[in-house]
Amino acid sequence: MDVSTKSVEEIDDELETENSRKIEAALFIAGRFLSIKELVALTDVNPILLRKILEDLKDKYKSFAMEIIEKDERWKMDVAQEYVWIVNKLASGSSEFTSAEKETLAIIAHKQPIKQSVVIKIRGNKAYEHVKNFVSMGLIKKKKIGHTAELTVSDDFYDYFRINKSEKFG
C-alpha cells in the first residue's frame, strides 16, 4: 500500500503498534524493573505515550500467563503468580545467578541481619563480588558497622523472588 493512500489514523495505528512492540520487547528481555527513563532511552518512545502503552499492555496481559507489573514508577514483565511454579521447575539448571551466588544470597536471607565478615568466612573471598552485585541489583542492603557491614535483604528481594515478607527462611 502506498503511503500517500494511508489515512492519518492508519499511520497513527501502525506507529502505536510499533511503539507497543518495542516496549513489550524491552520489558520481555530485561528481566528486571525498568524506569520510564530507561524505557524511553531503549525505545525512543515519548514518555507520555509510553505511559499509555504501558497501561494498555498491563490490561492486555491480564488474561495471559505473563503480566506487566508496576512498582514505584518502574515496570517489569514477569510470569503471572499462578505459573511461577513452572518457572521454578525449569530454573533449576541455568539461571541468572551461579550456584555460588545463590548460596551466598541464601545465607544472607536465612541469617539476616548478618555481618559481611561472617558471610566471607562462610563463603570465601568471592562473596565480596556477590555482595557487591546483590547491592547493585537492590536485592540486599548493606549498612556499615565498624570495620565490616551488616547485610539484610531488601524489599526488592521479596519482590524479585515473589516471596511474601512474612515467610520465614529457616
MODELLER restraints for C-alpha pairs under 7 A, 6 or more apart:
rsr = mdl.restraints
at = mdl.atoms
rsr.add(forms.Gaussian(group=physical.xy_distance, feature=features.Distance(at['CA:19:A'], at['CA:45:A']), mean=6.53, stdev=0.5))
rsr.add(forms.Gaussian(group=physical.xy_distance, feature=features.Distance(at['CA:20:A'], at['CA:53:A']), mean=6.04, stdev=0.5))
rsr.add(forms.Gaussian(group=physical.xy_distance, feature=features.Distance(at['CA:22:A'], at['CA:43:A']), mean=5.90, stdev=0.5))
rsr.add(forms.Gaussian(group=physical.xy_distance, feature=features.Distance(at['CA:23:A'], at['CA:43:A']), mean=6.39, stdev=0.5))
rsr.add(forms.Gaussian(group=physical.xy_distance, feature=features.Distance(at['CA:27:A'], at['CA:76:A']), mean=5.72, stdev=0.5))
rsr.add(forms.Gaussian(group=physical.xy_distance, feature=features.Distance(at['CA:27:A'], at['CA:77:A']), mean=5.36, stdev=0.5))
rsr.add(forms.Gaussian(group=physical.xy_distance, feature=features.Distance(at['CA:28:A'], at['CA:77:A']), mean=5.74, stdev=0.5))
rsr.add(forms.Gaussian(group=physical.xy_distance, feature=features.Distance(at['CA:31:A'], at['CA:76:A']), mean=6.93, stdev=0.5))
rsr.add(forms.Gaussian(group=physical.xy_distance, feature=features.Distance(at['CA:31:A'], at['CA:77:A']), mean=6.93, stdev=0.5))
rsr.add(forms.Gaussian(group=physical.xy_distance, feature=features.Distance(at['CA:32:A'], at['CA:76:A']), mean=5.71, stdev=0.5))
rsr.add(forms.Gaussian(group=physical.xy_distance, feature=features.Distance(at['CA:33:A'], at['CA:74:A']), mean=5.44, stdev=0.5))
rsr.add(forms.Gaussian(group=physical.xy_distance, feature=features.Distance(at['CA:33:A'], at['CA:75:A']), mean=4.94, stdev=0.5))
rsr.add(forms.Gaussian(group=physical.xy_distance, feature=features.Distance(at['CA:33:A'], at['CA:76:A']), mean=4.52, stdev=0.5))
rsr.add(forms.Gaussian(group=physical.xy_distance, feature=features.Distance(at['CA:34:A'], at['CA:74:A']), mean=5.08, stdev=0.5))
rsr.add(forms.Gaussian(group=physical.xy_distance, feature=features.Distance(at['CA:34:A'], at['CA:75:A']), mean=5.14, stdev=0.5))
rsr.add(forms.Gaussian(group=physical.xy_distance, feature=features.Distance(at['CA:34:A'], at['CA:76:A']), mean=6.32, stdev=0.5))
rsr.add(forms.Gaussian(group=physical.xy_distance, feature=features.Distance(at['CA:35:A'], at['CA:73:A']), mean=6.32, stdev=0.5))
rsr.add(forms.Gaussian(group=physical.xy_distance, feature=features.Distance(at['CA:35:A'], at['CA:74:A']), mean=4.38, stdev=0.5))
rsr.add(forms.Gaussian(group=physical.xy_distance, feature=features.Distance(at['CA:35:A'], at['CA:75:A']), mean=6.37, stdev=0.5))
rsr.add(forms.Gaussian(group=physical.xy_distance, feature=features.Distance(at['CA:36:A'], at['CA:47:A']), mean=6.89, stdev=0.5))
rsr.add(forms.Gaussian(group=physical.xy_distance, feature=features.Distance(at['CA:36:A'], at['CA:74:A']), mean=6.64, stdev=0.5))
rsr.add(forms.Gaussian(group=physical.xy_distance, feature=features.Distance(at['CA:40:A'], at['CA:46:A']), mean=6.70, stdev=0.5))
rsr.add(forms.Gaussian(group=physical.xy_distance, feature=features.Distance(at['CA:40:A'], at['CA:47:A']), mean=6.37, stdev=0.5))
rsr.add(forms.Gaussian(group=physical.xy_distance, feature=features.Distance(at['CA:57:A'], at['CA:68:A']), mean=6.91, stdev=0.5))
rsr.add(forms.Gaussian(group=physical.xy_distance, feature=features.Distance(at['CA:58:A'], at['CA:67:A']), mean=6.64, stdev=0.5))
rsr.add(forms.Gaussian(group=physical.xy_distance, feature=features.Distance(at['CA:58:A'], at['CA:68:A']), mean=4.92, stdev=0.5))
rsr.add(forms.Gaussian(group=physical.xy_distance, feature=features.Distance(at['CA:61:A'], at['CA:67:A']), mean=5.18, stdev=0.5))
rsr.add(forms.Gaussian(group=physical.xy_distance, feature=features.Distance(at['CA:61:A'], at['CA:68:A']), mean=6.70, stdev=0.5))
rsr.add(forms.Gaussian(group=physical.xy_distance, feature=features.Distance(at['CA:65:A'], at['CA:79:A']), mean=6.03, stdev=0.5))
rsr.add(forms.Gaussian(group=physical.xy_distance, feature=features.Distance(at['CA:65:A'], at['CA:80:A']), mean=5.24, stdev=0.5))
rsr.add(forms.Gaussian(group=physical.xy_distance, feature=features.Distance(at['CA:65:A'], at['CA:83:A']), mean=6.79, stdev=0.5))
rsr.add(forms.Gaussian(group=physical.xy_distance, feature=features.Distance(at['CA:66:A'], at['CA:77:A']), mean=6.82, stdev=0.5))
rsr.add(forms.Gaussian(group=physical.xy_distance, feature=features.Distance(at['CA:66:A'], at['CA:78:A']), mean=5.57, stdev=0.5))
rsr.add(forms.Gaussian(group=physical.xy_distance, feature=features.Distance(at['CA:66:A'], at['CA:79:A']), mean=4.37, stdev=0.5))
rsr.add(forms.Gaussian(group=physical.xy_distance, feature=features.Distance(at['CA:66:A'], at['CA:80:A']), mean=4.95, stdev=0.5))
rsr.add(forms.Gaussian(group=physical.xy_distance, feature=features.Distance(at['CA:67:A'], at['CA:77:A']), mean=5.65, stdev=0.5))
rsr.add(forms.Gaussian(group=physical.xy_distance, feature=features.Distance(at['CA:67:A'], at['CA:78:A']), mean=5.46, stdev=0.5))
rsr.add(forms.Gaussian(group=physical.xy_distance, feature=features.Distance(at['CA:67:A'], at['CA:79:A']), mean=6.04, stdev=0.5))
rsr.add(forms.Gaussian(group=physical.xy_distance, feature=features.Distance(at['CA:67:A'], at['CA:80:A']), mean=5.45, stdev=0.5))
rsr.add(forms.Gaussian(group=physical.xy_distance, feature=features.Distance(at['CA:68:A'], at['CA:75:A']), mean=6.91, stdev=0.5))
rsr.add(forms.Gaussian(group=physical.xy_distance, feature=features.Distance(at['CA:68:A'], at['CA:76:A']), mean=5.69, stdev=0.5))
rsr.add(forms.Gaussian(group=physical.xy_distance, feature=features.Distance(at['CA:68:A'], at['CA:77:A']), mean=4.53, stdev=0.5))
rsr.add(forms.Gaussian(group=physical.xy_distance, feature=features.Distance(at['CA:68:A'], at['CA:78:A']), mean=6.45, stdev=0.5))
rsr.add(forms.Gaussian(group=physical.xy_distance, feature=features.Distance(at['CA:69:A'], at['CA:75:A']), mean=5.62, stdev=0.5))
rsr.add(forms.Gaussian(group=physical.xy_distance, feature=features.Distance(at['CA:69:A'], at['CA:76:A']), mean=5.20, stdev=0.5))
rsr.add(forms.Gaussian(group=physical.xy_distance, feature=features.Distance(at['CA:69:A'], at['CA:77:A']), mean=6.18, stdev=0.5))
rsr.add(forms.Gaussian(group=physical.xy_distance, feature=features.Distance(at['CA:70:A'], at['CA:76:A']), mean=6.60, stdev=0.5))
rsr.add(forms.Gaussian(group=physical.xy_distance, feature=features.Distance(at['CA:101:A'], at['CA:130:A']), mean=5.84, stdev=0.5))
rsr.add(forms.Gaussian(group=physical.xy_distance, feature=features.Distance(at['CA:104:A'], at['CA:123:A']), mean=6.65, stdev=0.5))
rsr.add(forms.Gaussian(group=physical.xy_distance, feature=features.Distance(at['CA:104:A'], at['CA:127:A']), mean=6.62, stdev=0.5))
rsr.add(forms.Gaussian(group=physical.xy_distance, feature=features.Distance(at['CA:108:A'], at['CA:114:A']), mean=6.45, stdev=0.5))
rsr.add(forms.Gaussian(group=physical.xy_distance, feature=features.Distance(at['CA:108:A'], at['CA:151:A']), mean=6.74, stdev=0.5))
rsr.add(forms.Gaussian(group=physical.xy_distance, feature=features.Distance(at['CA:108:A'], at['CA:152:A']), mean=6.52, stdev=0.5))
rsr.add(forms.Gaussian(group=physical.xy_distance, feature=features.Distance(at['CA:109:A'], at['CA:152:A']), mean=6.86, stdev=0.5))
rsr.add(forms.Gaussian(group=physical.xy_distance, feature=features.Distance(at['CA:109:A'], at['CA:153:A']), mean=5.97, stdev=0.5))
rsr.add(forms.Gaussian(group=physical.xy_distance, feature=features.Distance(at['CA:109:A'], at['CA:169:A']), mean=6.87, stdev=0.5))
rsr.add(forms.Gaussian(group=physical.xy_distance, feature=features.Distance(at['CA:110:A'], at['CA:169:A']), mean=5.14, stdev=0.5))
rsr.add(forms.Gaussian(group=physical.xy_distance, feature=features.Distance(at['CA:110:A'], at['CA:170:A']), mean=6.08, stdev=0.5))
rsr.add(forms.Gaussian(group=physical.xy_distance, feature=features.Distance(at['CA:112:A'], at['CA:151:A']), mean=6.55, stdev=0.5))
rsr.add(forms.Gaussian(group=physical.xy_distance, feature=features.Distance(at['CA:112:A'], at['CA:152:A']), mean=5.17, stdev=0.5))
rsr.add(forms.Gaussian(group=physical.xy_distance, feature=features.Distance(at['CA:113:A'], at['CA:150:A']), mean=6.23, stdev=0.5))
rsr.add(forms.Gaussian(group=physical.xy_distance, feature=features.Distance(at['CA:113:A'], at['CA:151:A']), mean=5.57, stdev=0.5))
rsr.add(forms.Gaussian(group=physical.xy_distance, feature=features.Distance(at['CA:113:A'], at['CA:152:A']), mean=5.05, stdev=0.5))
rsr.add(forms.Gaussian(group=physical.xy_distance, feature=features.Distance(at['CA:114:A'], at['CA:150:A']), mean=5.52, stdev=0.5))
rsr.add(forms.Gaussian(group=physical.xy_distance, feature=features.Distance(at['CA:114:A'], at['CA:151:A']), mean=5.31, stdev=0.5))
rsr.add(forms.Gaussian(group=physical.xy_distance, feature=features.Distance(at['CA:114:A'], at['CA:152:A']), mean=6.87, stdev=0.5))
rsr.add(forms.Gaussian(group=physical.xy_distance, feature=features.Distance(at['CA:115:A'], at['CA:148:A']), mean=6.66, stdev=0.5))
rsr.add(forms.Gaussian(group=physical.xy_distance, feature=features.Distance(at['CA:115:A'], at['CA:149:A']), mean=5.61, stdev=0.5))
rsr.add(forms.Gaussian(group=physical.xy_distance, feature=features.Distance(at['CA:115:A'], at['CA:150:A']), mean=4.44, stdev=0.5))
rsr.add(forms.Gaussian(group=physical.xy_distance, feature=features.Distance(at['CA:115:A'], at['CA:151:A']), mean=6.00, stdev=0.5))
rsr.add(forms.Gaussian(group=physical.xy_distance, feature=features.Distance(at['CA:116:A'], at['CA:148:A']), mean=6.12, stdev=0.5))
rsr.add(forms.Gaussian(group=physical.xy_distance, feature=features.Distance(at['CA:116:A'], at['CA:149:A']), mean=5.33, stdev=0.5))
rsr.add(forms.Gaussian(group=physical.xy_distance, feature=features.Distance(at['CA:116:A'], at['CA:150:A']), mean=5.93, stdev=0.5))
rsr.add(forms.Gaussian(group=physical.xy_distance, feature=features.Distance(at['CA:116:A'], at['CA:151:A']), mean=6.27, stdev=0.5))
rsr.add(forms.Gaussian(group=physical.xy_distance, feature=features.Distance(at['CA:117:A'], at['CA:148:A']), mean=6.12, stdev=0.5))
rsr.add(forms.Gaussian(group=physical.xy_distance, feature=features.Distance(at['CA:120:A'], at['CA:127:A']), mean=5.81, stdev=0.5))
rsr.add(forms.Gaussian(group=physical.xy_distance, feature=features.Distance(at['CA:120:A'], at['CA:128:A']), mean=6.98, stdev=0.5))
rsr.add(forms.Gaussian(group=physical.xy_distance, feature=features.Distance(at['CA:134:A'], at['CA:140:A']), mean=5.74, stdev=0.5))
rsr.add(forms.Gaussian(group=physical.xy_distance, feature=features.Distance(at['CA:135:A'], at['CA:141:A']), mean=6.16, stdev=0.5))
rsr.add(forms.Gaussian(group=physical.xy_distance, feature=features.Distance(at['CA:138:A'], at['CA:154:A']), mean=6.89, stdev=0.5))
rsr.add(forms.Gaussian(group=physical.xy_distance, feature=features.Distance(at['CA:138:A'], at['CA:156:A']), mean=6.23, stdev=0.5))
rsr.add(forms.Gaussian(group=physical.xy_distance, feature=features.Distance(at['CA:139:A'], at['CA:153:A']), mean=5.97, stdev=0.5))
rsr.add(forms.Gaussian(group=physical.xy_distance, feature=features.Distance(at['CA:139:A'], at['CA:154:A']), mean=5.43, stdev=0.5))
rsr.add(forms.Gaussian(group=physical.xy_distance, feature=features.Distance(at['CA:139:A'], at['CA:156:A']), mean=5.50, stdev=0.5))
rsr.add(forms.Gaussian(group=physical.xy_distance, feature=features.Distance(at['CA:139:A'], at['CA:157:A']), mean=4.40, stdev=0.5))
rsr.add(forms.Gaussian(group=physical.xy_distance, feature=features.Distance(at['CA:140:A'], at['CA:151:A']), mean=6.65, stdev=0.5))
rsr.add(forms.Gaussian(group=physical.xy_distance, feature=features.Distance(at['CA:140:A'], at['CA:152:A']), mean=5.56, stdev=0.5))
rsr.add(forms.Gaussian(group=physical.xy_distance, feature=features.Distance(at['CA:140:A'], at['CA:153:A']), mean=4.16, stdev=0.5))
rsr.add(forms.Gaussian(group=physical.xy_distance, feature=features.Distance(at['CA:140:A'], at['CA:154:A']), mean=4.92, stdev=0.5))
rsr.add(forms.Gaussian(group=physical.xy_distance, feature=features.Distance(at['CA:140:A'], at['CA:157:A']), mean=6.78, stdev=0.5))
rsr.add(forms.Gaussian(group=physical.xy_distance, feature=features.Distance(at['CA:141:A'], at['CA:151:A']), mean=5.70, stdev=0.5))
rsr.add(forms.Gaussian(group=physical.xy_distance, feature=features.Distance(at['CA:141:A'], at['CA:152:A']), mean=5.30, stdev=0.5))
rsr.add(forms.Gaussian(group=physical.xy_distance, feature=features.Distance(at['CA:141:A'], at['CA:153:A']), mean=5.93, stdev=0.5))
rsr.add(forms.Gaussian(group=physical.xy_distance, feature=features.Distance(at['CA:141:A'], at['CA:154:A']), mean=5.79, stdev=0.5))
rsr.add(forms.Gaussian(group=physical.xy_distance, feature=features.Distance(at['CA:142:A'], at['CA:149:A']), mean=6.05, stdev=0.5))
rsr.add(forms.Gaussian(group=physical.xy_distance, feature=features.Distance(at['CA:142:A'], at['CA:150:A']), mean=5.68, stdev=0.5))
rsr.add(forms.Gaussian(group=physical.xy_distance, feature=features.Distance(at['CA:142:A'], at['CA:151:A']), mean=4.85, stdev=0.5))
rsr.add(forms.Gaussian(group=physical.xy_distance, feature=features.Distance(at['CA:142:A'], at['CA:152:A']), mean=6.82, stdev=0.5))
rsr.add(forms.Gaussian(group=physical.xy_distance, feature=features.Distance(at['CA:143:A'], at['CA:149:A']), mean=5.22, stdev=0.5))
rsr.add(forms.Gaussian(group=physical.xy_distance, feature=features.Distance(at['CA:143:A'], at['CA:150:A']), mean=5.08, stdev=0.5))
rsr.add(forms.Gaussian(group=physical.xy_distance, feature=features.Distance(at['CA:143:A'], at['CA:151:A']), mean=6.59, stdev=0.5))
rsr.add(forms.Gaussian(group=physical.xy_distance, feature=features.Distance(at['CA:144:A'], at['CA:150:A']), mean=6.31, stdev=0.5))
rsr.add(forms.Gaussian(group=physical.xy_distance, feature=features.Distance(at['CA:158:A'], at['CA:164:A']), mean=6.48, stdev=0.5))
rsr.add(forms.Gaussian(group=physical.xy_distance, feature=features.Distance(at['CA:158:A'], at['CA:165:A']), mean=6.28, stdev=0.5))
